[in-house]
Amino acid sequence: MYRTGHLGVSLLVFAPIGYLFVAAGEPLAALVTGGAMLWLAMLPDVDNRIPGIPHRGPTHSLLFAVLVGVAFAGAGGLLADGVGVVDRMRLTTFGFFVGFVAVGAHLLGDVLTPAGVNLFWPWGREFSLYLTRADSTIANYGLLLLGATAVGGAGVLAAQGLP
């Protein structure tokens, strides 16, 4: 997938999550999650800029998603400095969730392509659904449109208080 496709997949993954946060009375959590997911949508492709790391190698794995989740959990813990234990645990858990899901959305986008990803790097094999080529303009913009529509629909449902 290209950037537009990854942004679309991130929006698709975010739509039900954002809805649930808003429905639970946590609109700020929805805003932070959505913003972070869009901001991190291309993070696994940092491997294109690091010599010696193959594309769709370690940064395209569940291990990397966990590591990013742990980094965000640490950030959540630091932001919770001076609050109670329960709030610290909530922010730490929220941080892990945001980091893990953001990277997971990128992996999902790449699983749609024939090249796939090795989710269990360094062990295992590539996973692919063989649905579209990464360079397909129709697929990339189609995913962006679908993701934006899903977020809009989730926003309408949440605003109306529908389950």
RODO-2510 file (C-alpha; in nm, 4 decimals, decimal comma):
residues 163
     n   res          X          Y          Z
     1     m     0,0000     0,0000     0,0000
     2     y     0,0960     0,3584    -0,0528
     3     r     0,0367     0,6420     0,1949
     4     t    -0,3233     0,7035     0,0819
     5     g    -0,4094     0,3361     0,1227
     6     h    -0,2476     0,3169     0,4657
     7     l    -0,4331     0,6286     0,5786
     8     g    -0,7560     0,4698     0,4547
     9     v    -0,6918     0,1433     0,6396
    10     s    -0,6061     0,3391     0,9542
    11     l    -0,9365     0,5247     0,9258
    12     l    -1,1238     0,1977     0,8682
    13     v    -0,9667     0,0428     1,1781
    14     f    -1,0251     0,3607     1,3777
    15     a    -1,3948     0,4038     1,2893
    16     p    -1,5384     0,1431     1,5305
    17     i    -1,2801     0,2307     1,7969
    18     g    -1,3659     0,6007     1,7745
    19     y    -1,7346     0,5214     1,7899
    20     l    -1,6866     0,3102     2,1040
    21     f    -1,4824     0,5806     2,2753
    22     v    -1,7432     0,8473     2,1983
    23     a    -2,0272     0,6168     2,3023
    24     a    -1,8428     0,5539     2,6307
    25     g    -1,8230     0,9299     2,6937
    26     e    -1,4530     0,9571     2,6035
    27     p    -1,4413     1,1858     2,2961
    28     l    -1,0880     1,3038     2,3812
    29     a    -0,9661     0,9429     2,3724
    30     a    -1,1270     0,9079     2,0285
    31     l    -0,9575     1,2241     1,9038
    32     v    -0,6158     1,1221     2,0388
    33     t    -0,6489     0,7693     1,8999
    34     g    -0,7543     0,8861     1,5549
    35     g    -0,4815     1,1489     1,5392
    36     a    -0,2137     0,9069     1,6556
    37     m    -0,3244     0,6409     1,4100
    38     l    -0,2989     0,8833     1,1194
    39     w     0,0332     1,0185     1,2470
    40     l     0,1786     0,6665     1,2792
    41     a     0,0191     0,5242     0,9634
    42     m     0,3533     0,5074     0,7818
    43     l     0,5808     0,4258     1,0778
    44     p     0,6610     0,0663     0,9733
    45     d     0,7922     0,2000     0,6409
    46     v     1,0777     0,3656     0,8302
    47     d     1,2649     0,0544     0,7187
    48     n     1,2971     0,2203     0,3756
    49     r     1,5242     0,4797     0,5357
    50     i     1,7409     0,2530     0,7515
    51     p     2,0285     0,0794     0,5730
    52     g     2,0500    -0,2934     0,6377
    53     i     1,6864    -0,3389     0,7365
    54     p     1,4849    -0,5069     0,4624
    55     h     1,1489    -0,3592     0,3658
    56     r     0,8635    -0,5509     0,5248
    57     g     1,1076    -0,7123     0,7635
    58     p     1,1197    -0,6466     1,1390
    59     t     0,9216    -0,3214     1,1259
    60     h     0,6336    -0,5061     0,9605
    61     s     0,5780    -0,7567     1,2409
    62     l     0,3651    -0,8009     1,5488
    63     l     0,6853    -0,7714     1,7516
    64     f     0,7328    -0,4173     1,6192
    65     a     0,3668    -0,3406     1,6980
    66     v     0,4267    -0,4561     2,0556
    67     l     0,7457    -0,2485     2,0835
    68     v     0,5664     0,0643     1,9606
    69     g     0,2830    -0,0163     2,2020
    70     v     0,5331    -0,0436     2,4881
    71     a     0,6891     0,2907     2,3900
    72     f     0,3469     0,4547     2,3913
    73     a     0,2609     0,2842     2,7199
    74     g     0,5747     0,4422     2,8636
    75     a     0,4661     0,7796     2,7298
    76     g     0,1231     0,7281     2,8857
    77     g     0,2868     0,6444     3,2168
    78     l     0,4975     0,9601     3,2017
    79     l     0,1933     1,1724     3,1200
    80     a     0,0198     1,0221     3,4219
    81     d     0,2886     1,1490     3,6591
    82     g     0,1234     1,2791     3,9732
    83     v    -0,2120     1,1056     3,9252
    84     g    -0,3537     0,8036     4,1012
    85     v    -0,2592     0,4438     4,0306
    86     v    -0,5831     0,3716     3,8465
    87     d    -0,5391     0,6708     3,6142
    88     r    -0,1745     0,5774     3,5552
    89     m    -0,2805     0,2235     3,4593
    90     r    -0,5520     0,3589     3,2292
    91     l    -0,3128     0,5948     3,0490
    92     t    -0,0443     0,3262     3,0228
    93     t    -0,2930     0,0771     2,8802
    94     f    -0,4360     0,3404     2,6478
    95     g    -0,0857     0,4258     2,5241
    96     f    -0,0075     0,0617     2,4505
    97     f    -0,3391     0,0184     2,2711
    98     v    -0,2873     0,3235     2,0494
    99     g     0,0678     0,2289     1,9506
   100     f    -0,0143    -0,1359     1,8850
   101     v    -0,3312    -0,0674     1,6850
   102     a    -0,1679     0,2058     1,4763
   103     v     0,1086    -0,0295     1,3617
   104     g    -0,1424    -0,3136     1,3281
   105     a    -0,3466    -0,1051     1,0840
   106     h    -0,0384    -0,0570     0,8658
   107     l     0,0285    -0,4311     0,8726
   108     l    -0,3308    -0,4977     0,7723
   109     g    -0,2892    -0,2694     0,4720
   110     d     0,0203    -0,4568     0,3598
   111     v    -0,1466    -0,7953     0,4121
   112     l    -0,3891    -0,6951     0,1356
   113     t    -0,1027    -0,7012    -0,1160
   114     p     0,0659    -1,0035    -0,2777
   115     a     0,3975    -0,9297    -0,1001
   116     g     0,2241    -0,9575     0,2392
   117     v     0,4083    -0,9283     0,5700
   118     n     0,5879    -1,1657     0,8034
   119     l     0,3737    -1,1045     1,1100
   120     f     0,5827    -1,3365     1,3260
   121     w     0,9242    -1,2091     1,2157
   122     p     1,1906    -1,3472     1,2544
   123     w     1,0050    -1,6774     1,2409
   124     g     0,7285    -1,7798     1,0097
   125     r     0,6255    -1,6767     0,6654
   126     e     0,4561    -1,3938     0,4811
   127     f     0,0827    -1,3498     0,5225
   128     s    -0,1085    -1,2137     0,2251
   129     l    -0,4686    -1,1941     0,1119
   130     y    -0,3595    -1,1198    -0,2483
   131     l    -0,6408    -0,8658    -0,2909
   132     t    -0,4603    -0,5805    -0,4645
   133     r    -0,1217    -0,4581    -0,5698
   134     a     0,0420    -0,2001    -0,3440
   135     d     0,0668     0,0457    -0,6323
   136     s    -0,2989     0,0256    -0,7342
   137     t    -0,4334     0,3816    -0,7495
   138     i    -0,7909     0,2535    -0,7359
   139     a    -0,7243     0,0404    -0,4265
   140     n    -0,5305     0,3129    -0,2438
   141     y    -0,7834     0,5909    -0,3039
   142     g    -1,0704     0,3459    -0,2620
   143     l    -0,9430     0,2561     0,0851
   144     l    -0,9051     0,6238     0,1709
   145     l    -1,2620     0,6952     0,0607
   146     l    -1,3934     0,3875     0,2426
   147     g    -1,2059     0,4821     0,5605
   148     a    -1,3257     0,8434     0,5533
   149     t    -1,6820     0,7238     0,4934
   150     a    -1,6575     0,4764     0,7830
   151     v    -1,5316     0,7469     1,0211
   152     g    -1,8061     0,9831     0,9051
   153     g    -2,0701     0,7148     0,9549
   154     a    -1,9337     0,6273     1,2989
   155     g    -1,9388     0,9968     1,3885
   156     v    -2,3033     1,0314     1,2826
   157     l    -2,4025     0,7208     1,4791
   158     a    -2,2139     0,8391     1,7874
   159     a    -2,3695     1,1865     1,7655
   160     q    -2,7145     1,0307     1,7548
   161     g    -2,6337     0,8039     2,0461
   162     l    -2,7083     0,4882     1,8483
   163     p    -2,5702     0,1579     1,9721
***
